[in-house]
C-alpha cells in the first residue's frame, strides 16, 4: 500500500522528477543548511565555477542538491510561456506578522517539534501563512525570494481544475459531455469513451505508469514528448504532448476508482484550451492572474511546439500563490471583484467520492477525496489542498480563515516524506490561528 502511495505521489512526471527518481543517491541527503545553494556558491560568479554549475542537459538541474537552485530558476534553463500579470497595480496583501515559531507540533510518526523546525525539516524555499486576509508569516530560504517564481509542480493541476470549473460555471464547458466533444482526436485513445467530469476527478482507466524504475513506463515517453527529457538521437516516440496523449490506451473501467495520473491533467488542459479558444497561459492571465493583481508574471514550461505543461509546469511567486489561495478561500472573490464564479468554488468544495479515493491506497490520506484536481481532506474544518511533489502546496482552511502556501526542494519527490510533518503542521496552525 505504501508503495502505491509513493508511486501515485510522483505526480508531475517531467524531467526534474524523472532524473531525481532515477538518479537518487541511496546515501542520506545533505541537510537543508548543508545543501543551501546560496551558501555553497551554486551558479554564482561569471561564469560559475565548473563544480558549481547546474545544467538541464546533463541532468544536474534534476538531481539534488542541484534542484535546490533549479526549482527557483527553471526558466533560465528551458523554454517557457509567460502568464502576463497585466498593467494594473499589484493588489495589497495586508501584514499582521506574528511569532508562530513556538507552536508545538506532533508529527505523524510521533516526534515533537515546533513550527520553527518545519522549514529545515521539509527543505522549504518559501513559506507564507495568511489569516483573515493578512500575512502573519512569510520567510524565504536558500534561493527562494519574494520576487522569484518557483516551480509549483502538481499544484499546477489545481489551477487547471479551477479554470475548468470556471468554464463550467460560465456555460462554456459541459462536464457531462464526452471528452471527444472538445478533443475529437482522442477518440481512439483511452479517453475516447470518457467524460469531462471523469477527467476532472481523475477516475480514468488509462494505461499510464509513473514507475521510474521501469524504463518502459509511459512516464518517460511523456517526459520526452513534453520537452522535459531530451529526445535522444534516433528517437521514434511521440514528439509533443499531444502526440503522446492520442496514443494512450485504456486500462480498466472509467469512474470505478480514483487514480492519480498526470496524463489526465494534460487532457483536461487540452479540453480547457479547446473550450475557451485560448492558450493555457493566456487563459490563466485573463481569467485569474490580471484580476488577482499579481505582483509578478507567472510562466509555464512548454514542449517543442509551445504547449504548456498542465500537469506540473507552472511557476509563480509565493505571494501570488497566496493571492490565488486567498481568492479560493473567499469563494472566488479577491481584489474587490468576483474572479472565479462562486459556484465554481462551491463545486470544488463539494468533494469527490471517498470510496473511490480509498481504492488508490494512500495510507496517510484516509477519508480524503478528490474533486476538480483539488485534494479534499477529511478534517472537521473542511480543508482542501493543492499538492505538488517535493513539498509544494496551497492549504485552504475555510473554518480557520487560513491559507498556507509553501514552495520547497526536498531531496525526495513523494509527498509521503513531507506529509508526516506538513499535515499536522497545517492543523496546528489552524488550531492556533482559529482560536
Secondary structure, 3 states (H helix, E strand, C coil): CHHHHHHHHCCCCCHHHHHHHHHCCCCCCCCCCCCCCCCCCCCCECCECHHHCCCCCCCHHHCCCCHHHHCCCHHHCCCEEEECCCCCCCCCCCECCCCCCCCEEECCCCCEEEHHHHHHHCCEEEEEEEECCEEEEEEECCCCCCCCCEECCCHHHHHHHHHHHHHHHCCCCCCCCEHHHCCHHHCCCCCCCCEHHHHHCCCCCECCCCCCCCCCCHHHHHHHHCCCCCCCCCCCCCCCHHHHHCCCCECCCCCCCCCCCHHHHHHHHHHHHHHHCCCHHHHHHHHHHHHHCCCCCEEEEECCCCCECCCCCEEECHHHHHHHHHHHHCCCEECCEECCCHHHHHHHHCCCCHHHHHCCCCCCCCCCEEECCEEECCCCCCCEEEEEHHHEEEEEECCCCEEEEEEECCCCCCCHHHHHHHHHHHHHHHHHHCC
